[in-house]
Amino acid sequence: ALPTIFNSYPSDDRKSVLQVSRIGAVIVLSSYVAYLIFQLLTHEKTLGGEEEALSPGLEEGEDEEEDDEDDAGPGLSASCATGLMAVSTLAVAVNSEFLVDVIESVVRSNGLPESFIGVVLLPIAGNACEHASAIRFAMQDWATTCDVPEHPAVSGICLRAMAITVTVCILSGGRASVSLPRHALISALRRAAQSALGRGIRALVTSTGEVLQAFRSLAEEGIEDGDVVSAIVREVEVFAHKLGRSFAAIGTDGRVTTWGHGSNGGDSLSVKEKLQDVQDVKATVGAFAAICGDGKVVTWGNPDCGGDSTAVEAMLEDVCSVQATYKAFAALRRDGSVIAWGSGAYGGDTEDINFQLQDVRCVYSTTGAFAAVKHDGTVITWGSLSCGGNSDTVRELLTDVTEIVGASRAFAAIKADGTVATWCCKLWPDFDAIVGGDSEAVQHQLTDVQQVIASTHAFAAIRSAGDVVTWGASSCGGNCEAVREQLADVKAIHANAFAFAALRADGTVVTWGDNAYGGDSRAVHSQLHGVQHIVATGGAFAALRRDRTVVTWGSAEHGGDSSAAADLLVNVQQLCPSLRAFAALKGDGSVVTWGSAEYGGDSCAVQEQLHDIHRLDASMRAFAAARVDGSFVWWGNLAFGGTTNFMEHGYY
């Protein structure tokens, strides 16, 4: 614009105009070079300090190595960058010539003065584009990272947006103040707090006890400047399918370690770099799906069991939750849509019903089918017909549904009015009744239902009065007539494959179902008092009492006989079952096991390592114990994750 203004004065000396133009170009170029030297060489640390000051509280406790990984992005070699700059310069020069020609044409045809175009129109256009880019930046998710660019317009908008400072506290006494834009997501706040506190954070909670939703913004969650939120510190979590052959563990840093049968989920090396900031893991019988903090899903394992999600990878974003059948996954996205993959026979194909899978609130599953509850209370089902994948026969009843429970092959839906609708598929006469999908015989009793629990092929419903209604296969607990009078004031029901155990408010227990597999507890009836919690293997139960002792019953082959370990079962804090064995975590951090040795009931080989344990988990035939220091101990069947060698190699 300067040469244009200079040229507007009456003068025939064109040479002086050219000199001013050249001098101006030299000054601008020299200033730019000086700024680069100042920024990148002489005062790099000074500018770095200013950038850190933008986010108070983040300067303490940060892991420099982790920050380097987070900030690292795609890079260019020196030769490639130089070539790209040369091409860009040439493109700018060519376009500048085109612009000059157009301006001259406009001046000749419209009579506009050159000074008006050079001083007014061109600067307006340039600044408009500049500020439009800045606004676009501020509206997009990458504004939530607080990496403010150097451009004045962009940084100005970002600094104005960064008006909220939130203090994040943990129970141990640590606290950090984090500054973020008002439209930053809660997930961004959690990541920033993790860096500042040096601790993995699973969730953030307000002073009223409300859990903040990761995909909502600070503004949407009502977070104001100066607010204080509490952090739930992430503990080591271990995941496995009950019939699977592998384990997956999320560490306190959000990274995942896997072991077990390599082709069935024990080998995650191919996706190791993607498994960062993992929030949750779901498992099929041969694969795993991990939800990361950014809402993306990473899968690995047997492709036939959902281990390969390549076909839907682009759609696996903004995922809130994942559910699994035996061989397929279904992911619920934040926009209410559902993405499925894995074996089509087990619910991995939704092509024919994608248009219906919108505005979904929650997804449930049986072994071979999925059921999605929409926000309007209606239900969409898909998958194996013999596992509840077709609900046409009860479609008119599936309204105002609040929750669904899946057995092995049937669904039971609890409605807002307390009634229950059940279905499977009438493959042959009485099939639905055998697997729990037909509740017609007790439908008149299914009112005021508060909770439904499933065994393999039967259901038990707890009503608001504390009584119980059952239906399904009698061999799996579908008939409670023999103990109906005792089923009063029931607070919780637990199930194994063949029987139920009801925990009453007074701490006593009532059982029914297959007598050989825990349906008959008369042998230990006098001991079943003061019970606080019950867990089950495939055919036995274990009850944890208030005095921290344990009572067991059911099939001895499934862990129903703990007499050999009775003297050790004191001060028990946690009970964990595999398919046919139990493990008990004691208050001193030691572990006691019993049941089938092939299913982890014998831990003698690793007993010296079983100390300082704080959590137990199990697959079908193996156990995993997490130590306080973050390390693991495994035992059980080698083919199902019961060996420490898997940690060294990552697979079996």
C-alpha positions in Angstrom: 0.0 0.0 0.0 2.9 2.4 0.7 4.0 2.6 -3.0 0.4 3.2 -3.9 0.1 6.2 -1.5 3.4 7.5 -2.7 2.3 7.3 -6.3 -0.9 9.2 -5.5 1.0 12.5 -5.2 1.4 14.5 -8.3 4.8 13.6 -9.8 6.3 12.3 -13.0 9.2 10.7 -11.2 8.4 7.0 -11.6 11.9 6.1 -10.6 11.3 7.4 -7.0 8.2 5.2 -6.7 10.2 2.2 -7.7 12.9 3.0 -5.1 10.3 3.3 -2.3 8.8 0.0 -3.3 12.2 -1.7 -3.3 13.2 -0.1 0.0 9.9 -1.2 1.6 10.4 -4.8 0.4 13.9 -4.9 1.8 12.7 -3.6 5.2 9.8 -6.1 5.4 12.1 -9.0 4.4 14.8 -8.0 6.9 12.2 -7.7 9.7 10.9 -11.2 8.9 14.4 -12.7 8.9 15.2 -10.9 12.2 12.0 -12.2 13.7 12.8 -15.8 12.7 16.3 -15.5 14.3 14.7 -14.0 17.4 12.1 -16.7 17.7 14.0 -19.8 16.8 17.6 -19.0 17.9 18.4 -16.2 20.2 15.2 -16.1 22.4 13.7 -19.6 22.0 13.5 -20.2 25.7 11.9 -16.8 26.3 9.0 -17.5 23.9 8.7 -21.0 25.3 8.2 -19.6 28.8 5.4 -17.4 27.5 3.7 -20.3 25.9 3.8 -22.3 29.2 2.4 -19.3 31.0 -0.8 -19.6 28.9 -1.7 -22.8 30.9 -1.0 -22.2 34.6 -0.6 -25.4 36.6 0.7 -27.4 33.6 4.4 -26.4 34.2 4.7 -28.6 37.3 4.8 -32.4 37.2 4.8 -32.7 33.4 6.6 -35.6 31.9 8.9 -34.0 29.3 9.2 -37.2 27.3 5.4 -37.6 27.1 5.0 -34.0 26.0 7.5 -34.5 23.3 5.4 -37.5 22.0 2.2 -35.5 22.3 3.6 -32.5 20.4 5.4 -34.4 17.8 3.7 -34.3 14.4 4.5 -35.1 10.8 7.8 -33.6 9.7 9.6 -32.8 6.4 13.3 -33.2 5.5 15.3 -30.0 4.9 15.4 -30.7 1.2 11.7 -31.4 0.9 10.9 -28.2 3.0 13.2 -26.1 0.8 11.6 -27.4 -2.4 8.1 -26.8 -1.0 9.0 -23.3 -0.1 10.4 -22.7 -3.6 7.3 -24.0 -5.2 5.1 -21.9 -2.9 7.2 -18.8 -3.7 6.8 -19.4 -7.4 3.1 -19.9 -7.0 2.7 -16.7 -5.1 4.7 -14.8 -7.7 2.6 -16.1 -10.6 -0.7 -15.3 -8.8 0.6 -11.9 -7.9 1.1 -11.2 -11.7 -2.4 -12.4 -12.4 -3.7 -10.1 -9.6 -1.9 -7.1 -11.0 -3.3 -7.7 -14.5 -6.8 -8.0 -13.1 -6.4 -4.8 -11.1 -5.2 -2.9 -14.1 -8.2 -4.3 -16.1 -10.6 -3.2 -13.3 -9.1 0.3 -13.3 -9.5 0.7 -17.0 -13.0 -0.7 -17.2 -14.5 0.9 -14.0 -12.5 4.0 -13.5 -11.6 3.1 -9.9 -8.5 4.8 -8.6 -5.5 2.6 -8.0 -5.0 4.1 -4.6 -8.5 3.0 -3.5 -7.9 -0.6 -4.6 -4.4 -0.7 -3.1 -5.1 1.0 0.2 -8.8 -0.1 0.9 -10.0 -3.2 -1.1 -6.9 -5.4 -0.9 -6.2 -4.9 2.8 -9.9 -5.6 3.6 -9.9 -8.9 1.7 -6.6 -10.0 3.3 -7.7 -9.2 6.8 -11.1 -10.8 6.3 -9.5 -14.1 5.2 -7.1 -13.9 8.1 -9.8 -13.4 10.7 -12.1 -16.0 9.1 -9.4 -18.5 9.5 -8.9 -17.4 13.1 -12.7 -17.9 13.9 -12.6 -21.3 12.2 -9.7 -22.3 14.3 -11.4 -21.2 17.5 -14.6 -23.2 16.7 -12.8 -26.5 15.9 -11.6 -29.1 18.4 -7.9 -28.3 18.0 -8.6 -25.1 19.9 -9.1 -27.3 22.9 -5.5 -28.3 22.9 -4.4 -24.8 23.9 -1.5 -24.9 21.4 -2.0 -21.3 20.4 -0.4 -20.4 17.0 1.9 -17.4 16.6 -0.4 -15.6 14.2 -1.7 -12.5 15.9 -5.3 -12.8 14.8 -5.5 -16.5 15.7 -3.7 -16.2 19.0 -5.9 -13.2 19.9 -9.1 -15.1 19.5 -7.7 -18.1 21.4 -6.5 -16.0 24.3 -9.9 -14.4 24.6 -11.5 -17.9 24.5 -9.1 -19.1 27.3 -11.1 -17.5 30.0 -11.7 -20.5 32.3 -9.3 -21.7 34.9 -10.4 -24.9 36.6 -8.8 -26.5 39.6 -8.5 -30.3 39.5 -8.0 -32.1 42.9 -7.3 -35.7 43.8 -8.0 -37.3 47.2 -4.3 -37.7 48.0 -4.0 -33.9 48.2 -2.6 -33.1 44.8 -4.2 -30.2 42.8 -3.5 -28.4 39.6 -5.0 -25.3 37.9 -5.7 -25.7 34.2 -6.7 -23.0 31.8 -8.8 -24.0 28.8 -11.2 -22.4 26.3 -14.8 -22.3 27.3 -15.6 -24.7 24.4 -12.9 -27.1 25.3 -14.1 -30.7 25.8 -14.0 -32.3 29.2 -11.6 -34.9 27.7 -9.1 -32.0 27.1 -9.4 -30.9 30.7 -8.8 -34.5 31.9 -5.7 -34.9 29.7 -4.3 -31.5 30.8 -4.9 -32.5 34.5 -3.2 -35.8 33.9 0.0 -34.0 32.7 -0.1 -31.5 35.5 -0.7 -34.1 38.3 1.4 -36.9 36.9 -1.4 -39.4 37.6 -3.7 -41.2 35.3 -7.3 -39.9 35.6 -10.3 -42.0 34.8 -13.0 -39.4 35.2 -13.7 -35.9 36.6 -16.5 -35.3 39.2 -18.2 -32.1 40.2 -18.7 -31.0 43.8 -22.2 -32.4 43.6 -21.0 -35.8 42.6 -21.9 -35.6 39.0 -19.5 -37.3 36.6 -18.5 -35.0 33.8 -19.1 -36.4 30.3 -15.9 -36.6 28.2 -17.5 -35.4 24.9 -19.3 -32.4 26.3 -17.7 -29.0 26.6 -16.9 -27.1 29.7 -19.7 -24.7 28.9 -22.2 -27.5 28.3 -21.3 -29.1 31.6 -21.8 -25.7 33.4 -18.1 -25.3 34.4 -17.3 -21.7 35.3 -14.0 -19.9 35.9 -12.6 -20.8 39.3 -14.6 -24.0 39.7 -13.0 -27.0 41.5 -13.5 -30.6 40.3 -12.3 -33.9 41.7 -10.4 -36.5 39.8 -11.0 -40.2 40.0 -7.5 -41.7 39.7 -7.1 -44.5 37.2 -6.1 -47.8 38.7 -4.8 -50.8 36.7 -7.7 -52.6 35.1 -7.7 -56.1 33.5 -10.2 -57.3 30.9 -11.0 -60.8 29.5 -13.9 -62.6 28.0 -15.2 -65.3 30.3 -14.7 -67.9 27.6 -11.6 -66.1 26.1 -8.0 -67.1 25.9 -6.3 -63.7 26.4 -6.1 -60.7 28.8 -5.8 -57.0 28.2 -4.7 -54.6 30.9 -5.0 -50.8 31.0 -2.1 -49.3 33.0 -2.3 -46.1 35.1 -0.8 -44.3 32.1 -3.7 -45.3 29.8 -1.5 -47.7 27.8 -2.5 -51.3 27.1 -0.6 -54.6 27.8 -1.9 -57.9 26.4 -1.0 -61.5 26.9 -2.4 -64.9 26.1 -3.2 -66.6 22.8 -1.8 -64.3 20.1 -4.4 -64.8 17.4 -7.2 -64.4 19.9 -6.2 -61.0 21.3 -3.0 -61.8 23.2 -0.9 -60.0 20.6 -1.5 -56.2 20.2 1.9 -55.3 18.8 0.4 -54.2 15.5 -1.7 -51.5 17.2 0.6 -50.7 20.1 1.2 -47.1 19.0 -2.6 -46.5 18.8 -3.3 -47.8 22.3 -2.8 -44.4 24.1 -5.1 -42.8 26.7 -7.3 -45.9 26.6 -10.5 -45.5 28.7 -12.2 -48.9 28.4 -11.8 -52.3 26.8 -14.4 -54.8 25.7 -13.8 -58.4 24.6 -15.4 -61.0 22.4 -14.2 -64.6 22.7 -11.2 -63.9 20.4 -10.7 -60.1 20.1 -10.6 -56.8 22.0 -11.9 -53.3 21.3 -10.4 -50.3 23.2 -12.0 -46.9 23.5 -9.4 -44.1 23.6 -9.8 -40.7 25.2 -10.3 -39.1 21.8 -13.4 -41.3 21.1 -11.7 -43.5 18.6 -11.7 -47.3 18.8 -8.7 -49.6 18.3 -9.3 -53.4 17.7 -7.0 -56.4 17.6 -7.3 -60.2 17.7 -9.2 -62.7 15.5 -10.8 -60.9 12.5 -13.7 -63.4 12.7 -14.4 -62.2 16.3 -14.2 -58.5 15.6 -10.4 -58.1 15.7 -10.4 -56.3 12.4 -12.4 -53.1 12.2 -10.8 -51.7 9.0 -14.0 -51.7 7.1 -15.6 -49.3 9.6 -12.5 -47.6 11.0 -13.4 -44.2 9.5 -16.8 -44.3 11.3 -15.4 -45.3 14.7 -15.0 -41.8 16.0 -16.8 -40.0 18.9 -17.6 -43.4 20.4 -19.2 -43.4 23.9 -19.4 -47.1 24.6 -18.9 -50.6 23.0 -20.8 -53.8 23.6 -19.9 -57.3 22.5 -21.6 -60.6 21.6 -19.6 -63.8 21.3 -18.0 -62.8 18.0 -19.0 -59.2 17.2 -18.8 -55.6 18.5 -21.3 -52.7 18.4 -20.1 -49.1 19.1 -22.5 -46.4 20.2 -21.4 -43.0 18.9 -22.1 -39.6 20.6 -24.5 -38.7 17.8 -26.7 -41.7 18.6 -25.7 -43.9 15.7 -24.4 -47.4 16.0 -21.5 -49.1 14.2 -21.1 -52.9 14.2 -18.3 -55.2 13.0 -17.2 -58.8 13.4 -19.1 -61.9 12.5 -22.4 -61.1 10.8 -23.9 -64.2 12.3 -23.3 -62.7 15.7 -24.5 -59.2 15.1 -21.5 -57.7 13.2 -23.6 -56.6 10.2 -26.1 -53.7 10.4 -26.3 -52.8 6.7 -30.0 -53.5 6.4 -31.0 -51.5 9.5 -28.5 -48.6 9.6 -31.2 -46.2 8.8 -33.0 -47.3 12.0 -30.0 -47.1 14.2 -30.2 -43.4 14.9 -30.9 -41.6 18.2 -29.8 -44.7 20.2 -29.4 -44.3 23.9 -27.9 -47.7 24.9 -26.9 -51.0 23.4 -27.3 -54.5 25.1 -26.3 -58.0 23.9 -26.8 -61.8 24.3 -24.2 -64.2 23.0 -25.3 -63.7 19.4 -27.5 -60.6 19.1 -27.7 -56.9 20.0 -30.6 -54.8 21.1 -30.5 -51.0 20.9 -32.8 -48.8 23.0 -33.6 -45.4 21.4 -34.3 -42.2 23.2 -38.0 -42.6 22.5 -38.0 -46.0 24.3 -38.4 -48.2 21.2 -36.0 -51.1 20.5 -34.1 -52.2 17.4 -32.6 -55.7 17.3 -30.2 -57.5 15.0 -28.0 -60.6 14.9 -28.7 -64.3 15.3 -32.4 -65.2 15.2 -31.8 -67.9 17.8 -30.3 -65.3 20.2 -33.0 -62.6 20.1 -31.9 -60.9 16.9 -35.5 -60.5 15.8 -38.1 -58.8 18.1 -40.9 -58.5 15.6 -43.2 -60.7 17.7 -43.1 -58.2 20.6 -42.6 -55.0 18.6 -45.8 -53.4 19.9 -44.8 -54.1 23.5 -41.3 -52.6 23.1 -42.2 -49.0 24.0 -41.0 -46.8 26.9 -38.2 -49.3 27.5 -35.7 -48.2 30.1 -33.3 -51.2 30.3 -32.6 -54.6 28.7 -31.0 -57.7 30.2 -29.6 -60.4 28.0 -29.3 -64.1 28.8 -27.5 -66.5 26.6 -30.2 -66.6 23.9 -33.0 -64.3 25.0 -33.7 -60.7 26.0 -35.9 -59.2 28.8 -36.8 -55.5 28.5 -37.9 -53.5 31.6 -40.4 -50.8 30.7 -41.0 -47.4 32.5 -44.2 -48.7 34.0 -42.4 -51.7 35.6 -43.7 -54.3 33.2 -41.4 -56.7 31.3 -41.3 -57.8 27.7 -39.3 -60.9 26.6 -38.3 -62.4 23.3 -36.0 -64.8 21.5 -37.3 -66.5 18.3 -39.7 -69.3 17.9 -37.4 -71.6 16.0 -39.5 -74.6 17.2 -42.3 -75.1 19.7 -41.4 -74.1 23.3 -37.9 -72.9 22.2 -38.5 -69.4 23.6 -39.8 -70.9 26.9 -36.7 -73.1 27.2 -34.2 -70.3 26.8 -36.2 -67.7 28.8 -37.7 -65.7 25.9 -41.3 -66.5 26.7 -42.6 -65.1 30.0 -46.3 -65.5 29.2 -47.0 -67.8 32.0 -45.9 -65.2 34.6 -46.7 -62.1 32.7 -49.5 -61.1 35.2 -46.8 -61.1 38.0 -44.3 -59.0 36.1 -45.4 -55.6 37.5 -43.4 -53.1 39.5 -40.2 -54.8 38.4 -37.1 -53.0 39.6 -34.3 -55.4 38.3 -33.9 -58.5 36.1 -31.0 -61.0 36.4 -30.2 -63.7 33.9 -28.6 -67.2 34.2 -27.9 -69.1 31.0 -31.5 -69.8 30.0 -33.6 -68.2 32.7 -34.5 -64.9 34.3 -35.3 -63.7 37.8 -37.1 -60.3 38.4 -37.0 -58.4 41.7 -40.2 -56.4 42.3 -40.5 -53.3 44.3 -42.1 -55.2 47.2 -38.9 -57.4 47.5 -40.4 -60.6 46.1 -39.2 -62.5 43.0 -40.7 -63.7 39.8 -38.8 -66.3 37.6 -39.2 -67.8 34.2 -37.2 -69.9 31.6 -35.6 -73.3 31.9 -36.2 -74.9 35.3 -32.7 -76.5 35.0 -31.3 -73.0 35.0 -33.4 -71.5 37.8 -36.5 -70.7 35.9 -38.8 -72.1 38.6 -38.5 -70.8 42.2 -41.8 -72.3 43.6 -39.9 -74.5 46.1 -38.5 -71.4 47.9 -41.1 -68.7 46.9 -42.2 -68.1 50.5 -38.5 -67.4 51.5 -38.1 -64.9 48.7 -39.1 -61.8 50.6 -37.2 -58.5 51.1 -34.7 -59.5 48.4 -32.1 -56.8 47.7 -29.9 -58.5 45.1 -29.8 -61.7 43.0 -26.7 -63.4 41.6 -26.6 -66.2 39.0 -24.3 -68.8 37.7 -25.0 -70.8 34.6 -27.6 -73.1 36.3 -28.8 -71.5 39.5 -29.7 -68.3 41.3 -28.8 -67.0 44.8 -30.9 -64.2 46.3 -29.4 -62.0 49.0 -31.9 -60.7 51.5 -31.8 -57.5 53.5 -31.0 -59.4 56.7 -27.9 -60.9 55.1 -29.3 -64.4 54.6 -29.3 -66.2 51.2 -32.0 -68.2 49.3 -31.0 -70.4 46.4 -32.8 -72.4 43.7 -32.1 -74.0 40.3 -30.0 -77.1 39.6 -29.1 -78.6 43.0 -25.8 -79.9 41.8 -24.6 -76.5 40.7 -25.5 -74.3 43.6 -29.3 -74.4 43.6 -29.3 -76.3 46.9 -27.4 -74.5 49.7 -28.9 -76.5 52.7 -25.4 -77.9 53.6 -24.2 -74.4 54.4 -27.5 -72.8 55.3 -26.4 -72.1 58.9 -23.3 -70.2 57.7 -25.2 -68.0 55.2 -25.8 -65.0 57.4 -24.2 -61.6 57.5 -23.5 -62.0 53.7 -22.5 -58.8 51.9 -21.6 -60.0 48.4 -21.9 -63.2 46.2 -19.9 -64.2 43.1 -20.2 -67.3 40.9 -18.3 -69.7 38.7 -20.1 -71.7 36.1 -21.5 -74.1 38.7 -20.8 -72.8 42.2 -21.2 -69.8 44.5 -19.0 -68.0 47.0 -20.4 -65.6 49.6 -18.3 -62.9 51.3 -19.6 -62.2 54.8 -19.3 -59.1 57.0 -16.6 -60.7 59.1 -14.6 -61.1 55.8 -14.8 -64.9 55.8 -16.1 -66.9 52.9 -18.8 -69.6 52.4 -19.0 -71.7 49.3 -21.5 -74.2 47.8 -22.3 -76.0 44.5 -20.2 -78.3 42.4 -16.8 -79.1 43.9 -15.4 -79.2 40.4 -16.5 -75.6 40.0 -15.0 -74.3 43.3 -18.0 -75.2 45.5 -15.8 -76.9 48.1 -13.3 -74.5 49.8 -12.7 -76.7 52.9 -9.0 -77.2 52.0 -8.5 -73.5 52.1 -10.9 -72.6 54.9 -8.3 -71.7 57.4 -6.8 -69.2 55.0 -10.1 -67.5 54.0 -10.0 -64.7 56.6 -9.8 -61.0 56.1 -10.9 -61.4 52.5 -11.4 -58.2 50.5 -12.3 -59.5 47.0 -13.6 -62.7 45.4 -12.9 -63.4 41.8 -14.2 -66.4 39.8 -13.0 -68.1 36.6 -15.2 -70.7 35.0 -14.4 -73.4 37.5 -12.2 -71.8 40.3 -12.1 -69.0 42.8 -9.4 -66.6 43.9 -9.7 -64.5 47.1 -7.7 -61.4 47.7 -6.9 -60.8 51.4 -6.3 -57.6 53.3 -2.5 -58.2 53.5 -2.3 -58.3 49.7 -1.9 -62.1 49.5 -4.1 -64.5 47.4 -5.8 -67.8 48.2 -7.2 -70.0 45.4 -9.3 -73.2 45.2 -11.3 -75.2 42.6 -10.1 -76.9 39.4 -6.4 -76.6 38.9 -6.9 -76.4 35.1 -9.0 -73.3 35.6 -6.6 -71.5 38.0 -7.6 -73.1 41.3 -3.9 -74.0 42.0 -1.6 -71.0 42.4 1.3 -72.8 44.2 3.7 -72.2 41.3 3.4 -68.4 41.7 2.5 -68.2 45.4 5.8 -66.4 46.3 4.9 -63.7 43.8 1.4 -63.2 45.2 2.1 -60.3 47.5 1.1 -56.6 47.5 -1.8 -57.5 45.2 -4.6 -55.0 44.9 -6.9 -56.4 42.2 -7.9 -59.8 40.7 -9.3 -60.6 37.3 -9.9 -63.8 35.4 -10.5 -65.3 32.0 -12.1 -68.7 31.5 -9.1 -70.8 32.7 -6.6 -68.3 34.2 -6.3 -65.5 36.7 -4.4 -62.2 36.6 -3.3 -60.4 39.8 -2.3 -56.7 39.6 0.3 -55.5 42.1 0.4 -52.1 43.8 3.6 -51.3 41.8 1.7 -51.9 38.5 3.2 -55.3 37.7 1.2 -58.5 37.1 1.2 -62.1 38.2 -0.6 -64.8 36.1 -1.5 -68.5 36.7 -3.8 -71.1 35.3 -4.0 -72.8 31.9 -1.1 -71.7 29.7 -3.3 -71.5 26.6 -5.7 -69.1 28.4 -3.3 -66.5 29.7 -1.9 -68.3 32.7 1.8 -67.6 32.2 4.2 -64.7 32.9 6.1 -65.3 29.7 3.3 -63.5 27.7 4.4 -60.2 29.2 7.9 -60.6 27.7 6.6 -61.3 24.2 3.1 -59.7 24.2 1.5 -62.8 22.8 1.3 -66.6 23.0 
